[in-house]
Amino acid sequence: MPAVPTSAIAAAGLIGGYGTARWTGKRELGGAVLAAAGAGAAYRWRRQAGGTTAAALTGLYVAAFGGSHPLAKKIGAWPSVLAVTGVVAAASTLAERRQHGR
């Protein structure tokens, strides 16, 4: 069975974290989803691409979460979450492909 792409794990954390917080009304639950997926993605990034790349992608993940808030005031909450998720997923995919020489 092929491994789930790390970009999908990161996307699940950003989208799932926001969705969980919104639908339950409990921000801490959304934060738990965000943190769990982020930790899982960071672990995989480190194993697949090394510490430097993992640190950069983890920083991007955290910045995407933080940046989605002011962006949401301009374009709306869901469009903001989807936009930052796309950036993180694309960066993760590019890093994985570069590491595997594709």
One Martini backbone bead per residue (centre of mass of N, CA, C, O) as a GRO file, in nm:
protein
  102
    1MET     BB    1   0.093   0.038   0.026
    2PRO     BB    2   0.087   0.352  -0.025
    3ALA     BB    3   0.182   0.641   0.079
    4VAL     BB    4   0.093   0.922   0.211
    5PRO     BB    5   0.117   1.223   0.127
    6THR     BB    6   0.240   1.494   0.288
    7SER     BB    7   0.053   1.702   0.159
    8ALA     BB    8  -0.208   1.565   0.273
    9ILE     BB    9  -0.146   1.600   0.570
   10ALA     BB   10  -0.127   1.908   0.570
   11ALA     BB   11  -0.407   1.961   0.450
   12ALA     BB   12  -0.565   1.819   0.675
   13GLY     BB   13  -0.475   2.013   0.898
   14LEU     BB   14  -0.584   2.282   0.785
   15ILE     BB   15  -0.873   2.197   0.712
   16GLY     BB   16  -0.945   2.027   0.966
   17GLY     BB   17  -0.892   2.242   1.178
   18TYR     BB   18  -1.098   2.446   1.082
   19GLY     BB   19  -1.348   2.263   1.067
   20THR     BB   20  -1.349   2.176   1.361
   21ALA     BB   21  -1.375   2.457   1.487
   22ARG     BB   22  -1.633   2.544   1.339
   23TRP     BB   23  -1.829   2.286   1.399
   24THR     BB   24  -1.773   2.286   1.726
   25GLY     BB   25  -1.660   2.565   1.862
   26LYS     BB   26  -1.353   2.445   1.913
   27ARG     BB   27  -1.041   2.557   1.887
   28GLU     BB   28  -0.876   2.332   2.032
   29LEU     BB   29  -0.952   2.107   1.835
   30GLY     BB   30  -0.833   2.236   1.586
   31GLY     BB   31  -0.546   2.257   1.705
   32ALA     BB   32  -0.504   1.952   1.734
   33VAL     BB   33  -0.523   1.882   1.438
   34LEU     BB   34  -0.303   2.071   1.338
   35ALA     BB   35  -0.072   1.954   1.519
   36ALA     BB   36  -0.080   1.655   1.440
   37ALA     BB   37  -0.034   1.693   1.136
   38GLY     BB   38   0.222   1.864   1.159
   39ALA     BB   39   0.392   1.649   1.302
   40GLY     BB   40   0.366   1.432   1.086
   41ALA     BB   41   0.483   1.597   0.854
   42ALA     BB   42   0.757   1.668   0.983
   43TYR     BB   43   0.856   1.381   1.010
   44ARG     BB   44   0.843   1.313   0.708
   45TRP     BB   45   1.020   1.542   0.600
   46ARG     BB   46   1.273   1.456   0.750
   47ARG     BB   47   1.297   1.168   0.629
   48GLN     BB   48   1.282   1.262   0.315
   49ALA     BB   49   1.451   1.574   0.323
   50GLY     BB   50   1.534   1.676   0.591
   51GLY     BB   51   1.587   1.925   0.822
   52THR     BB   52   1.578   2.184   0.650
   53THR     BB   53   1.319   2.126   0.493
   54ALA     BB   54   1.141   2.071   0.737
   55ALA     BB   55   1.168   2.351   0.863
   56ALA     BB   56   1.053   2.509   0.623
   57LEU     BB   57   0.776   2.360   0.605
   58THR     BB   58   0.689   2.411   0.895
   59GLY     BB   59   0.700   2.717   0.877
   60LEU     BB   60   0.489   2.735   0.652
   61TYR     BB   61   0.258   2.605   0.805
   62VAL     BB   62   0.246   2.817   1.032
   63ALA     BB   63   0.219   3.066   0.844
   64ALA     BB   64  -0.044   2.978   0.712
   65PHE     BB   65  -0.214   2.987   0.959
   66GLY     BB   66  -0.157   3.285   1.031
   67GLY     BB   67  -0.224   3.406   0.736
   68SER     BB   68  -0.529   3.325   0.717
   69HIS     BB   69  -0.655   3.544   0.893
   70PRO     BB   70  -0.608   3.809   0.728
   71LEU     BB   71  -0.711   3.688   0.459
   72ALA     BB   72  -1.008   3.638   0.552
   73LYS     BB   73  -1.084   3.948   0.557
   74LYS     BB   74  -1.067   3.961   0.231
   75ILE     BB   75  -1.188   3.646   0.120
   76GLY     BB   76  -1.237   3.454   0.343
   77ALA     BB   77  -1.214   3.165   0.508
   78TRP     BB   78  -1.212   2.929   0.304
   79PRO     BB   79  -1.035   3.059   0.084
   80SER     BB   80  -0.793   3.093   0.271
   81VAL     BB   81  -0.744   2.801   0.350
   82LEU     BB   82  -0.712   2.696   0.058
   83ALA     BB   83  -0.475   2.875  -0.027
   84VAL     BB   84  -0.264   2.789   0.191
   85THR     BB   85  -0.283   2.489   0.131
   86GLY     BB   86  -0.176   2.502  -0.159
   87VAL     BB   87   0.104   2.604  -0.088
   88VAL     BB   88   0.194   2.372   0.098
   89ALA     BB   89   0.141   2.136  -0.095
   90ALA     BB   90   0.329   2.230  -0.320
   91ALA     BB   91   0.590   2.244  -0.155
   92SER     BB   92   0.589   1.949  -0.069
   93THR     BB   93   0.590   1.821  -0.349
   94LEU     BB   94   0.852   1.952  -0.449
   95ALA     BB   95   1.036   1.837  -0.228
   96GLU     BB   96   0.983   1.539  -0.288
   97ARG     BB   97   1.070   1.539  -0.585
   98ARG     BB   98   1.356   1.645  -0.544
   99GLN     BB   99   1.449   1.410  -0.360
  100HIS     BB  100   1.358   1.188  -0.599
  101GLY     BB  101   1.424   1.305  -0.895
  102ARG     BB  102   1.139   1.431  -1.052
   0.00000   0.00000   0.00000
